[in-house]
Amino acid sequence: MTNMVRAKEKSTNKRDVCMSCGETSFTEDNVRGENICTSCGLVVSEHATDNGPEWRAFTTEERNARARTGAPMTLTISDRGLSTVIDWRNKDASGRALKSTTRAAIYRMRKWHIRSRLHSSQHRNLSIAMSEMERLSSQLGIPRDARETAALMYRKALARKLVRGRSIESVVASSVYLACRIHRIPRRLDEVVAETNVSRKQIGYAVRLIVSRVNINVPLASAKDLIPRLSSDLLLKGRTVKKATEIIKNAEERFVTIGKDPGGIAGAALYIAGILEEDKRTQREIANVSRVTEVTIRNRYKELVRVLEISINVNS
């Protein structure tokens, strides 16, 4: 069986072996288009096809200027990045200033070009919404893949006419919040509300509306997703973070976290882990980072200690 496998490998790799010395190490000369054996110097093949561009570029600016392809398609732009844009600078392709007559014609063309792009109410809505989504995502530090998910979610809500009668900012904020839930990004609803001019009640209603009317699968918020961020803000040690994660896992197995605020559960788990690992933080410090009250931390702490039967020194 082994001989058959070796024979098969030898037959499949026959073209990768030098005919002169039998070595398998080659180097490519892109200038001459030749494939050369590094052991004996035999030219194995020549006239290789160059699949690259016919021009050369030595800097990033020069490469971008000569490239014939634009940016990839994205949902975070109202027209998905496929339309042509007339530059606002009154210069030609060589960088020279335009004449007065040409400048007036370009101004009229630019004006009608903008009007043609935003000819419908849906396009105008998307233009405003995507700008607001870019601002909110930048403020919250949302990565690119989560922004694409939020933009797709908003487009689905707009197609189902869920934005009509509601503020664009509330639907945008709810889309960003749900995208963070889908990608397991530790951003709570209160953090999203703090960066917008919309009330928490409006954003919460938009969140429930999108979840019920748009076909998306949004996972439940878990306290484990908040542990890395909270522990980083509190400057906790690695063993404390590990212990807090184990506490939350045991609490989920005993269904203690059902119906509870994830911030309170995560804060209480970090408080207990800090006591056990001698890396203690006060309840006020944890409450400020978790964006919950000290009473919530205290209640969740007592409940976790009682249900999980964790023995803690009374003096702690």
N, C-alpha and C positions, 0 to 999 in steps of 0.2 A: 504493500500500500504506500509505503514511504517512497519507494523508487518511482511509483506512478506519479505521485505528487511532484517530486523533483523533476521528472521528465516533462510534466505539464508546465511547471514554472520555467524551465529552460526553453520550451517552445514558445511560450508567451513573451518572454524577455529576449528573444533571439535578435530583435532589431536594436536592442540596447547594449549589445556586446560588440566590442571592437573586433573587426575581422583580422587585424594584424597581430595584436598582443592579447586579446581576450579580456581586456579590462572593461569596466563598466562606468568609468568616470569620464565625462565629457564637459566641454566648455563651449559656449556660443559666442561667436564674433559677430555682433550685430552690424558692424560697419561693412564687413565683407559678406555677411549672410551665410556664414559657414559654421558647421558643427564639428569640432576638433577633439580628438582623443587627447586627454591630458598626459597619458603615459608615453605614447610613441609619436604623437603629433600627426597621426593620419587624419585627413579630412574625410569624415564619414559622409557628410552631405553638404551641398552648397545651393546657392540661389534660394535661400529661405525667404519666405514672404514676410514683409514687414507690415504688421497690422496697425501700427501707430500712425499719428498724423504726419503729413508731409512737411509741416513747419517745425521749427525748433524754438524753445523758450527757455530762458535762463533764470527768470524771476517769477514770483507768483503773480504779480500784476501783468506781466507780459503774457503769461499762460492764460490768465482769465480774459485778457483782451482778445486773444486769438482763438479762443474756444468757440465753437459754433453751437454749442448746446447751452441751454439755460439751466436755471435751478429746477430741481425735481418738483413734481406736482405735490401739493400739500392742501389739506383741508382747512388749514388755519388762515388762508387768504380767501376773500370773498369769491374771486374768480378762479380759485385753485391754482393760481400762478401760471395760467396758460395764455392770458391775453397779453397784447403788446402794450407797452407803456411808453409814452412820449416824455422824454426827459424835461424837467423844468428849467434846466440851464439852456440859455440861448447860444449854444455852440454846435458846430458841425462835428463830423466824425474825426476830423483832424485836430479838434480843440480850438479852432478859430471862431471868433465871434461872428454871429450872423449879421447880415445887412438889415437895415431898418424895414425894407419891404418884405424880406423873407421872415423877419421876426414877427411882423404882424400876421402873416399867413400861418406861421407855426402856432401863434397864440390862438387863432381861431380854430385850427385843427385840434389843439390840445383841449380846448373848451368843449368842442363837440365830441371829442373822444371820451372825455369824462362823462358827458351826458349819455352817450350811447352805452357805456358800461353800466350805468345806474338807471336804466330805462324803466325798470319795474320796481314795485315796492319790495319784493323779495330780495332783489339785489341790494337795494338801499339798506334793508334790515340786516343783511349779512355783512355789509361793509361796516356798519356801526358795531354790530355784535362781535366781529372778529377783531376789531381794534380794541374793544373793551376786554375781550378775552386775552389778548396779548398783554395788555397792561396788568390785568389781574394775575395772570400766570407768572409774569415777571416779578411781581411783588411777592408772590408766595413761593417762588423758586420751583415751579413745576417743570419737570423735564419734557423733552420734545414729544415722546411717545404718548404721554398723558395729555398733552395739548391736542394731539391729533384725535384722541378718543373723545375729549370734550367737544371739539369742533364737530365731529361726526354725530355726537349726541344732540347738539344744538340743531344741526341740520335736520335730523329726524323729527325733533320737536317742532321745527318750523314747517316741515312738510305736513305734519298732522295738525297744523294750525293751533298749536298750544301756546304760541307766543302772543296771539291776538288777545287784546284786552289786558295784557300784563306788561310790566316793564321789561325791557331787553336786559337790563342789568341783573334782575332777579333770575331770569332763565339762564343767563351766562354764568352767574355765580353757582347756581345749582348744577349746571353741567360740569363745571370745574371740580366741584365738591364730589360728585359721583365718579368722575374720572379718577380722582385721588383714591376713592374707595376701591375702584376696580384694580388699580395698579398698586394697591397696598402702600400708598404714600401717607405718612403720618400728618395729615392736615385735618383739623377738626372744623366743624361748621362755624364755631365762634371765630376762628381765625379767618375764615373766608368772609364772614360778616364784617369783621373789623377793617377789611380792605375795600369795602364797598359803601355806597350811600343808601343801601336798601336795608330794611329792617329784617331781623331774624325770622319773623313770622312769614314775610313774603317769600324769602328764600326757602324756608321749610315747606311751605305750600307748593312751591315750584318743584322741589325735590320729590315730594310725594306724587305730584302730577306726572312727572316724567317717568318715575318708576312704574306707575300703574298704566300709563298709556303708551309708552315707547317700549318696544321689545328689546330689553337689555337685561342682563343678569348681573346684578350688583350684589357682591358678597356682604355679609354682615360685618359691622365694625368690630374689630377685635382689639383687646387691650395689648396683645403682644406686638401689634404694629406700632404702638406708641412707646414701647420700652426703649428702643435704641435712641430715639430723639430725647426723651426725658432724661435718660441716664447720661447722655452727652451734655445736656444743659446743667445737670447736677454734678458733673465730674465724678461719677461713681466708678468704682473699680470693676474689672471684668468679672470677677467671681460674684460680685453683688448683682450684676446684670443677669448672669446665668441663674442665680438663685431666684431672682424675681420672675424670670421666664418659667422656671419649674413650678413656682407657686401659682402662676396664672394657668399653666397647663393642668395642674391638679384641680384648680377651681373650675375650669371648663368641664373636666370629666365628671365633677359632682354637680354640674348645672348651677353653680353659684353665680355665674356672670350673666345669666339670662335676665333681661330687663334692667340691667345696671349700666350706668354711664361708663364707657371704656376708660375715660380719664381718671375716674375715681378708683376703678379696679387697678389700673396700672400704677397710680400713685400709692395706693395702699400696699401693693406688692413690693414696690421699691422701698417703702418705709419698713416693712417687715424684713426684707432681705438686708437692708442696711443695719438693722439691729442684730440679726443673726451673724452677719459677716463683719461686725464691728466697723462699719462704714456708714454710720448713721447720719441722716439729714433730718432737720426738723420738719414737723407737719406744715408749718407755714411756707418753708422753702419748696416743698413738694407741691403744695396747693397752688402756689404762684406759677410754677412751671406747668402743672397739669391743667390750669385754668378752671379749677374747681375750688370749693370752699374747704376750710379746715374741718368743718363738721362732716362733710362727705368723706374725707380721708379717714377721719376717726371712726365713722360708722362702718365703712368698708373694711378697715383694719380689724375691728372687733369681730365682724362677721367671718372674715377669712381665718382668723385665729381660732374661732369657735368651731367652724365646720371642718377645717383641715387639721384640727387638733395640733396646732403648733405651740410648742412650749417656749415661752419668752420670759426672761427675767423681769420681775415686777419693777425693779429699779430702773429698767430701760424705759 
